[in-house]
Amino acid sequence: MNLYLDAAKFISPKTSFAKCSASNFSDLQSAIQKLLPSLKSDPKRIYALLKSTIRYKEILDDVLKQAELLQYEKISYSIAIVLVHDFLISKTGITAGKGPLKDAILRHKTRLKGEFTKVKIKRGIRDLGEFNTSSNDRTIRWIRVNKIAPSTLPASLPFTETSEFPPPRGTICADPFIPHLYAVANTHTRQLVSTQAYQRGELILQDRASCFPAIILSPMSGETVIDACAAPGNKTTHLAAIMGNIGKVIAYELNPDRAKVLQRMVKRAGASIVRVENRDFTGAVPAEWEDVTKVMCDPSCSGSGIFRKEGFAITVSGDETEEQEKDGEDTSGDALAKRLLNLSIFQTQIMKHALTRFPKATRVVYSTCSIHAEENEDVVRKLLTDPEIAKLGWRAMGRENVIPTWHRRGWRDRFQGMEWPQTPEEIAEGCVRAEPIVDGGIGFFVAGFERNCAYTHKRAAGHDDDSEEWRGFDDAVDSRPVIETAIKRRNKKIKKNKRSA
């Protein structure tokens, strides 16, 4: 019985159990590690039991409700659901000796089995292999219509349009944030990838949050754009589509195998303006790409926002989907802290190269599929407070250009103390976050940087002097430091003139 008592510690209260089901299970692993000294059972068995219970949670909840077990027995929900899981679903049954808790379940075995059968019939489940996971029923599969093709959703797909979100099975919903993006229930994935439209690259499976970076970068037709960390290529081809396949997209990928995946993805999508560079982005210099105006950076990260849509690990012609790109983190405590530190150093280096090496660049977008502030807001803070970057005129983009209607923004507390030239609120509002499953897909973070190149070039040429035309102060900016500096310069000139006289 220790196995069930230990497992129940991670289910009570009921709300925290629901939260576990909306993760990539790394939080659950971390929680087990933290309580390891107090556990009496094998942690691997505890994790396996909890993961399977989460998988079938909706079915088990229906059975418990219809059988009214908790009304008849003095047993907690957390104990009941793991015991009923093993009684109904596990091949070994309840692996515990005779006792009051096991007896409480067995007293209702006929009713529980009857309600279990009814629930499966009601859901149209012939065997449990057809029921992927409770979270899968709530997760979304996103389809981006590739406008390079051009194409539309195939009429052969048996979907009816709906405004309901998440869309029920058999329906499709247009996304209000990303043009040409549609949502269907994850259970339709196999139908989608079996279509000729998918095989031809007319339809691309790409998570909604993964579409944010290209939309925020907003490249124009004819521009020269860099995708600094491009494989597997969903974001790269999205850039090309936004640009109408006119201009140039330089896609960097250091890993040779992933570069091949990127090449196949680009070819299938028909993104002829993409040039794949199988080398390190930090080796790129202005002389190579003098006309680069925008850069997109999605460097390696912990992958903590990624969760598996179980039963649908899709590989077509060796090409990985966006969700397969990273497996998610599997560390905790000091090891996780060290890993996040190393990743943030790497991420900052990549971004600093993008912000300082391309003189004509006016916009750079940074993104990760991480939920950790160390890789997200903290990296943004390091970049904005870097003297070299600040001197070049870079600022956080305003909310009005960063998917303004999206509800979840950056964490303001990570920017405390940054009062000039932008407040913590302004910087946080210029970032977007997506929570795993809760926001209809993977966990994600995006921040945009922009500058006025004309002003920056003028300063670099040494024309930022006292003779510049007075244009007044921006009401949004504290003018005192500027006034004090101007007064000091004026006083120095007066003293110099007196000495020369």
C-alpha positions as CSV (number, residue, x, y, z in Angstrom):
1,M,0.0,0.0,0.0
2,N,3.0,2.3,0.4
3,L,3.2,2.8,-3.4
4,Y,-0.3,4.3,-3.4
5,L,0.2,6.3,-0.3
6,D,3.4,7.8,-1.7
7,A,1.7,8.5,-5.1
8,A,-1.2,10.2,-3.4
9,K,1.2,12.8,-1.9
10,F,1.6,14.3,-5.4
11,I,-2.1,14.3,-6.2
12,S,-3.5,16.0,-3.2
13,P,-5.1,18.6,-3.4
14,K,-7.0,17.8,-6.6
15,T,-6.0,21.1,-8.2
16,S,-2.3,20.3,-8.1
17,F,-3.0,17.0,-9.8
18,A,-4.6,18.9,-12.7
19,K,-1.5,21.1,-12.9
20,C,0.7,18.0,-13.2
21,S,-1.3,16.8,-16.2
22,A,-0.5,20.1,-17.9
23,S,3.2,19.7,-17.8
24,N,5.9,17.8,-19.6
25,F,6.3,15.7,-16.4
26,S,9.6,17.3,-15.6
27,D,8.0,19.2,-12.7
28,L,6.6,15.9,-11.4
29,Q,10.0,14.3,-11.6
30,S,11.5,17.2,-9.7
31,A,8.8,16.9,-7.0
32,I,9.5,13.2,-6.5
33,Q,13.2,14.0,-6.2
34,K,12.5,16.6,-3.5
35,L,10.4,14.2,-1.4
36,L,12.8,11.2,-2.0
37,P,13.9,10.9,1.7
38,S,10.3,10.5,2.9
39,L,9.2,8.0,0.2
40,K,9.0,4.3,1.0
41,S,8.5,3.1,-2.5
42,D,10.6,2.9,-5.6
43,P,10.5,6.5,-7.1
44,K,10.4,5.0,-10.6
45,R,7.2,3.0,-9.8
46,I,5.7,6.1,-8.3
47,Y,6.4,8.1,-11.4
48,A,5.1,5.4,-13.7
49,L,1.8,5.1,-11.7
50,L,1.3,8.9,-11.6
51,K,2.1,9.3,-15.3
52,S,-0.4,6.6,-16.3
53,T,-3.0,7.9,-13.9
54,I,-2.6,11.4,-15.4
55,R,-3.0,9.9,-18.8
56,Y,-6.4,8.4,-18.0
57,K,-7.5,11.0,-15.6
58,E,-10.7,12.0,-17.5
59,I,-11.9,8.4,-17.7
60,L,-11.1,7.7,-14.1
61,D,-12.8,10.9,-13.0
62,D,-16.0,9.9,-14.9
63,V,-15.9,6.4,-13.3
64,L,-15.5,7.8,-9.8
65,K,-18.3,10.3,-10.3
66,Q,-20.8,7.8,-11.7
67,A,-19.9,5.1,-9.2
68,E,-20.3,7.6,-6.3
69,L,-17.4,5.9,-4.6
70,L,-16.3,8.9,-2.6
71,Q,-19.9,9.3,-1.3
72,Y,-20.0,5.8,0.1
73,E,-16.5,5.3,1.3
74,K,-14.3,7.4,3.7
75,I,-11.4,7.6,1.3
76,S,-9.7,10.6,-0.3
77,Y,-9.8,11.4,-3.9
78,S,-6.0,11.2,-4.2
79,I,-5.9,7.6,-2.9
80,A,-9.1,6.6,-4.7
81,I,-7.9,7.6,-8.2
82,V,-4.6,5.7,-8.0
83,L,-6.2,2.6,-6.6
84,V,-9.0,2.6,-9.1
85,H,-6.4,3.2,-11.9
86,D,-4.6,-0.1,-11.0
87,F,-7.9,-1.9,-10.4
88,L,-9.3,-1.0,-13.8
89,I,-6.3,-0.4,-16.0
90,S,-3.2,-2.0,-14.7
91,K,-2.5,-5.6,-15.8
92,T,-1.4,-6.5,-12.3
93,G,-4.3,-5.0,-10.5
94,I,-3.9,-3.4,-7.1
95,T,-0.5,-4.5,-5.9
96,A,-1.2,-4.3,-2.2
97,G,-2.2,-6.8,0.5
98,K,-5.6,-6.9,2.2
99,G,-6.4,-3.7,4.0
100,P,-9.1,-1.1,4.6
101,L,-8.2,1.0,1.6
102,K,-8.1,-1.9,-0.9
103,D,-11.3,-3.3,0.6
104,A,-13.0,0.1,0.0
105,I,-12.3,-0.3,-3.7
106,L,-13.2,-4.0,-3.9
107,R,-16.6,-3.5,-2.2
108,H,-17.6,-1.6,-5.3
109,K,-15.8,-3.6,-8.0
110,T,-18.9,-4.6,-9.9
111,R,-20.1,-1.0,-10.0
112,L,-16.7,0.4,-10.9
113,K,-16.3,-2.1,-13.8
114,G,-19.8,-1.4,-15.0
115,E,-19.3,2.4,-15.1
116,F,-15.8,1.9,-16.7
117,T,-17.5,0.0,-19.6
118,K,-20.2,2.7,-19.9
119,V,-17.6,5.5,-20.1
120,K,-15.6,3.7,-22.8
121,I,-18.8,3.2,-24.8
122,K,-19.8,6.8,-24.4
123,R,-16.4,8.0,-25.6
124,G,-16.3,5.5,-28.5
125,I,-13.2,3.7,-27.1
126,R,-12.9,0.1,-28.1
127,D,-9.6,-0.3,-26.3
128,L,-7.5,1.9,-24.2
129,G,-4.9,2.1,-26.9
130,E,-7.2,4.4,-28.8
131,F,-7.3,6.8,-25.9
132,N,-4.0,8.7,-26.1
133,T,-4.0,10.8,-23.0
134,S,-6.4,13.0,-21.1
135,S,-4.1,16.0,-21.8
136,N,-4.0,15.1,-25.5
137,D,-7.7,15.5,-25.7
138,R,-7.2,19.0,-24.4
139,T,-4.1,19.8,-26.4
140,I,-4.2,21.3,-29.8
141,R,-2.6,20.5,-33.1
142,W,-1.8,23.6,-35.0
143,I,-1.7,23.7,-38.8
144,R,-0.1,26.6,-40.7
145,V,-1.2,26.9,-44.3
146,N,1.9,27.6,-46.3
147,K,1.1,30.7,-48.4
148,I,4.2,30.1,-50.5
149,A,2.4,27.2,-52.2
150,P,-0.3,28.8,-52.2
151,S,-2.7,26.4,-50.6
152,T,-5.8,26.1,-48.6
153,L,-7.0,23.4,-46.2
154,P,-7.8,20.2,-48.1
155,A,-11.6,19.7,-48.6
156,S,-10.9,16.0,-47.9
157,L,-10.4,16.7,-44.2
158,P,-13.7,16.0,-42.4
159,F,-13.7,19.2,-40.4
160,T,-16.5,21.7,-39.8
161,E,-15.6,25.3,-38.9
162,T,-16.1,26.4,-35.3
163,S,-15.4,29.4,-33.1
164,E,-15.1,27.2,-30.0
165,F,-11.7,26.9,-28.5
166,P,-10.2,24.4,-28.0
167,P,-12.0,22.9,-31.0
168,P,-13.9,19.7,-30.3
169,R,-13.1,16.6,-32.4
170,G,-14.1,16.9,-36.0
171,T,-14.0,20.7,-36.0
172,I,-11.4,23.3,-37.0
173,C,-10.8,26.8,-35.6
174,A,-9.0,29.8,-37.2
175,D,-6.5,31.4,-34.8
176,P,-7.2,35.1,-34.0
177,F,-3.5,35.9,-33.5
178,I,-1.6,34.3,-36.4
179,P,-2.8,34.6,-40.0
180,H,-3.3,31.3,-41.9
181,L,-3.1,29.2,-38.7
182,Y,-5.7,26.7,-37.6
183,A,-6.4,24.5,-34.6
184,V,-7.7,21.0,-34.5
185,A,-7.9,18.4,-31.8
186,N,-4.5,16.6,-31.4
187,T,-6.2,13.3,-32.2
188,H,-6.5,14.4,-35.9
189,T,-2.7,14.4,-36.4
190,R,-2.5,11.2,-38.3
191,Q,-5.2,12.4,-40.6
192,L,-3.3,15.5,-41.3
193,V,0.1,14.0,-42.0
194,S,-1.5,11.4,-44.4
195,T,-2.7,14.1,-46.7
196,Q,-1.0,15.0,-50.0
197,A,-1.1,18.7,-48.9
198,Y,1.1,17.9,-45.9
199,Q,3.5,15.8,-48.0
200,R,3.8,18.6,-50.6
201,G,4.6,21.2,-47.9
202,E,1.3,23.0,-48.3
203,L,0.4,22.3,-44.7
204,I,2.9,22.7,-41.9
205,L,2.5,21.4,-38.4
206,Q,3.7,24.3,-36.3
207,D,2.7,25.2,-32.7
208,R,1.1,28.6,-32.4
209,A,3.7,30.0,-30.0
210,S,6.4,28.9,-32.4
211,C,4.8,31.2,-35.0
212,F,5.2,34.2,-32.7
213,P,8.9,35.1,-33.5
214,A,8.4,35.5,-37.3
215,I,5.2,37.5,-36.8
216,I,7.0,39.8,-34.3
217,L,10.0,40.2,-36.6
218,S,7.6,41.1,-39.4
219,P,10.0,41.1,-42.3
220,M,9.0,42.9,-45.5
221,S,9.3,41.5,-49.0
222,G,12.7,42.2,-50.4
223,E,14.6,42.4,-47.1
224,T,17.6,40.4,-46.1
225,V,16.9,38.4,-42.9
226,I,18.9,36.0,-40.8
227,D,17.6,33.0,-38.9
228,A,20.4,32.4,-36.5
229,C,19.5,29.0,-35.2
230,A,17.2,27.6,-38.0
231,A,16.7,23.8,-37.8
232,P,14.3,22.1,-38.2
233,G,12.9,25.0,-40.3
234,N,9.3,25.8,-39.4
235,K,10.2,29.3,-38.3
236,T,12.5,29.7,-41.3
237,T,9.8,28.8,-43.8
238,H,7.4,31.0,-41.9
239,L,9.7,34.0,-42.5
240,A,9.8,33.2,-46.2
241,A,6.0,33.0,-46.4
242,I,5.6,36.3,-44.6
243,M,8.0,37.9,-47.1
244,G,6.0,36.5,-50.0
245,N,9.1,34.4,-51.0
246,I,10.8,37.7,-52.1
247,G,14.1,38.8,-50.6
248,K,16.6,36.7,-48.8
249,V,16.6,34.5,-45.7
250,I,20.0,33.3,-44.4
251,A,19.4,30.2,-42.3
252,Y,22.3,29.2,-40.0
253,E,22.6,25.7,-38.5
254,L,25.8,24.4,-37.1
255,N,24.9,20.7,-36.7
256,P,25.3,18.9,-40.1
257,D,22.4,16.4,-39.5
258,R,20.0,19.1,-38.5
259,A,21.2,21.2,-41.4
260,K,20.0,18.4,-43.7
261,V,16.6,18.3,-42.0
262,L,16.5,22.1,-42.5
263,Q,17.3,21.7,-46.2
264,R,14.5,19.1,-46.7
265,M,12.0,21.3,-44.9
266,V,12.9,24.4,-47.0
267,K,12.7,22.4,-50.2
268,R,9.3,20.9,-49.3
269,A,7.9,24.3,-48.3
270,G,9.1,25.8,-51.6
271,A,11.0,28.5,-49.8
272,S,13.4,29.4,-52.6
273,I,14.6,32.6,-50.9
274,V,16.2,30.6,-48.1
275,R,20.0,30.0,-48.2
276,V,21.1,27.3,-45.7
277,E,24.5,28.0,-44.0
278,N,25.9,24.9,-42.2
279,R,28.0,26.8,-39.8
280,D,28.1,28.8,-36.6
281,F,26.1,32.0,-36.7
282,T,28.6,33.7,-34.4
283,G,31.1,33.5,-37.3
284,A,28.9,35.7,-39.5
285,V,30.3,39.1,-40.1
286,P,28.8,42.3,-41.5
287,A,31.0,42.1,-44.7
288,E,29.1,38.9,-45.7
289,W,25.6,40.3,-45.2
290,E,25.8,44.0,-45.4
291,D,22.1,44.4,-46.1
292,V,20.8,42.4,-43.2
293,T,18.0,44.4,-41.6
294,K,16.4,41.8,-39.3
295,V,17.6,38.8,-37.3
296,M,15.7,36.0,-35.6
297,C,17.4,34.0,-32.8
298,D,15.9,30.9,-31.3
299,P,19.0,29.3,-29.6
300,S,19.3,26.0,-27.8
301,C,17.5,26.1,-24.5
302,S,16.3,23.7,-21.7
303,G,13.2,22.8,-23.6
304,S,11.2,23.0,-20.4
305,G,8.1,24.3,-22.3
306,I,8.0,21.2,-24.5
307,F,5.6,18.3,-23.8
308,R,5.1,15.2,-25.8
309,K,1.8,14.7,-27.6
310,E,1.9,11.0,-26.8
311,G,1.0,8.6,-29.5
312,F,1.8,11.1,-32.2
313,A,5.6,11.4,-32.5
314,I,5.5,12.3,-36.2
315,T,8.4,11.8,-38.5
316,V,7.9,12.2,-42.3
317,S,10.8,11.5,-44.6
318,G,13.2,11.9,-41.7
319,D,12.0,15.4,-40.9
320,E,11.3,16.3,-37.3
321,T,8.3,18.3,-36.2
322,E,8.9,21.5,-34.1
323,E,7.8,19.6,-30.9
324,Q,10.4,16.9,-31.5
325,E,13.2,19.4,-31.8
326,K,13.9,19.3,-28.0
327,D,13.1,16.6,-25.5
328,G,12.6,18.8,-22.6
329,E,14.6,19.0,-19.4
330,D,15.2,16.2,-17.0
331,T,17.2,17.8,-14.2
332,S,16.4,19.5,-10.9
333,G,18.0,21.4,-8.0
334,D,21.7,22.4,-8.3
335,A,22.1,20.5,-11.6
336,L,19.2,22.5,-13.2
337,A,20.5,25.8,-11.8
338,K,24.0,25.1,-13.3
339,R,22.5,24.1,-16.7
340,L,20.3,27.2,-16.8
341,L,23.3,29.4,-16.1
342,N,25.4,27.8,-18.9
343,L,22.5,28.1,-21.3
344,S,21.8,31.7,-20.5
345,I,25.5,32.6,-21.1
346,F,25.3,30.9,-24.5
347,Q,22.0,32.6,-25.3
348,T,23.3,36.0,-24.4
349,Q,26.4,35.5,-26.5
350,I,24.3,34.6,-29.6
351,M,22.0,37.6,-29.1
352,K,24.8,40.0,-28.5
353,H,26.4,39.0,-31.8
354,A,23.0,39.6,-33.5
355,L,22.6,43.0,-31.9
356,T,26.2,44.3,-32.4
357,R,27.5,42.9,-35.7
358,F,25.0,44.0,-38.3
359,P,25.0,47.8,-38.7
360,K,21.8,48.0,-40.8
361,A,19.7,45.7,-38.5
362,T,16.7,47.5,-37.0
363,R,14.9,44.6,-35.3
364,V,16.1,41.4,-33.6
365,V,13.7,38.8,-32.0
366,Y,14.8,36.4,-29.3
367,S,12.8,33.3,-28.4
368,T,13.0,30.1,-26.4
369,C,10.7,27.1,-25.7
370,S,11.6,27.5,-22.0
371,I,9.4,28.5,-19.1
372,H,12.4,29.5,-16.9
373,A,13.1,33.2,-16.3
374,E,16.8,32.6,-16.3
375,E,16.6,31.9,-20.0
376,N,14.0,34.5,-20.8
377,E,13.6,37.7,-18.9
378,D,17.0,37.5,-17.3
379,V,18.7,37.2,-20.7
380,V,16.7,40.2,-22.0
381,R,17.8,42.2,-18.9
382,K,21.5,41.4,-19.5
383,L,21.2,42.5,-23.1
384,L,19.4,45.8,-22.4
385,T,21.9,46.7,-19.6
386,D,25.0,45.8,-21.8
387,P,26.8,49.2,-22.4
388,E,27.8,48.2,-26.0
389,I,24.2,47.3,-26.9
390,A,22.8,50.3,-25.2
391,K,25.2,52.6,-27.1
392,L,24.0,51.2,-30.4
393,G,20.5,52.4,-29.5
394,W,18.7,49.1,-28.9
395,R,15.5,49.1,-26.8
396,A,12.8,46.5,-26.0
397,M,10.0,46.6,-28.5
398,G,6.7,48.1,-27.4
399,R,3.7,46.0,-26.8
400,E,1.9,47.5,-29.8
401,N,4.3,45.6,-32.1
402,V,4.5,42.4,-30.0
403,I,1.2,40.6,-30.6
404,P,-0.6,43.3,-28.5
405,T,-3.8,41.3,-27.9
406,W,-2.0,38.3,-26.5
407,H,-2.9,38.0,-22.8
408,R,0.3,36.6,-21.2
409,R,3.3,39.0,-21.0
410,G,6.8,38.9,-19.5
411,W,7.5,38.8,-15.7
412,R,7.8,42.4,-14.6
413,D,9.6,41.6,-11.4
414,R,12.7,40.4,-13.3
415,F,13.2,43.9,-14.7
416,Q,13.0,45.8,-11.3
417,G,15.4,48.7,-11.1
418,M,15.5,49.3,-14.9
419,E,13.8,52.8,-14.9
420,W,15.5,54.5,-17.8
421,P,15.0,54.7,-20.7
422,Q,12.3,52.1,-20.3
423,T,10.4,51.0,-17.2
424,P,10.0,47.4,-16.0
425,E,6.4,47.5,-17.1
426,E,7.3,48.7,-20.6
427,I,9.9,46.0,-21.0
428,A,7.7,43.2,-19.6
429,E,4.8,44.3,-21.9
430,G,7.2,43.9,-24.8
431,C,7.6,40.2,-24.0
432,V,5.2,37.4,-24.6
433,R,4.9,34.1,-22.7
434,A,2.9,31.0,-23.5
435,E,2.3,28.3,-20.8
436,P,2.3,24.6,-21.8
437,I,-1.1,23.2,-22.7
438,V,-2.9,26.0,-20.8
439,D,-2.4,28.4,-23.7
440,G,-3.1,25.7,-26.3
441,G,0.3,24.4,-27.0
442,I,4.0,24.4,-25.9
443,G,5.5,26.7,-23.4
444,F,7.3,29.6,-25.1
445,F,8.9,33.0,-24.6
446,V,9.5,35.8,-27.1
447,A,11.1,39.3,-26.8
448,G,11.8,41.9,-29.5
449,F,14.5,44.5,-29.8
450,E,14.5,47.5,-32.1
451,R,16.4,50.7,-32.8
452,N,16.4,53.7,-35.1
453,C,19.4,53.1,-37.4
454,A,19.5,56.6,-38.8
455,Y,20.0,58.0,-35.2
456,T,22.6,55.3,-34.4
457,H,24.6,55.9,-37.5
458,K,24.7,59.6,-36.8
459,R,26.1,59.1,-33.4
460,A,28.7,56.6,-34.7
461,A,29.9,59.2,-37.2
462,G,30.5,61.6,-34.4
463,H,27.8,64.2,-35.2
464,D,26.1,64.0,-31.8
465,D,27.3,67.6,-30.8
466,D,25.8,70.7,-29.3
467,S,24.9,72.2,-32.7
468,E,22.3,69.6,-33.2
469,E,18.8,71.1,-33.7
470,W,16.8,71.2,-30.4
471,R,13.7,69.0,-30.6
472,G,12.6,69.1,-26.9
473,F,12.3,66.2,-24.5
474,D,10.0,63.2,-24.8
475,D,7.5,63.4,-21.9
476,A,8.0,59.7,-21.3
477,V,11.7,60.1,-20.6
478,D,13.3,61.6,-17.5
479,S,15.1,64.7,-18.9
480,R,17.2,65.4,-15.8
481,P,20.4,63.4,-16.8
482,V,20.3,65.0,-20.2
483,I,20.0,68.5,-18.8
484,E,22.8,67.9,-16.3
485,T,25.1,66.7,-19.0
486,A,24.4,69.7,-21.3
487,I,25.1,72.1,-18.4
488,K,28.4,70.5,-17.7
489,R,29.5,70.7,-21.4
490,R,28.4,74.3,-21.5
491,N,30.4,75.2,-18.3
492,K,33.5,73.5,-19.7
493,K,33.3,75.6,-22.9
494,I,33.0,78.8,-20.9
495,K,36.1,78.0,-18.8
496,K,38.0,77.0,-21.9
497,N,37.1,80.3,-23.7
498,K,38.1,82.3,-20.6
499,R,41.5,80.6,-20.5
500,S,42.2,81.2,-24.2
501,A,41.1,84.9,-23.8
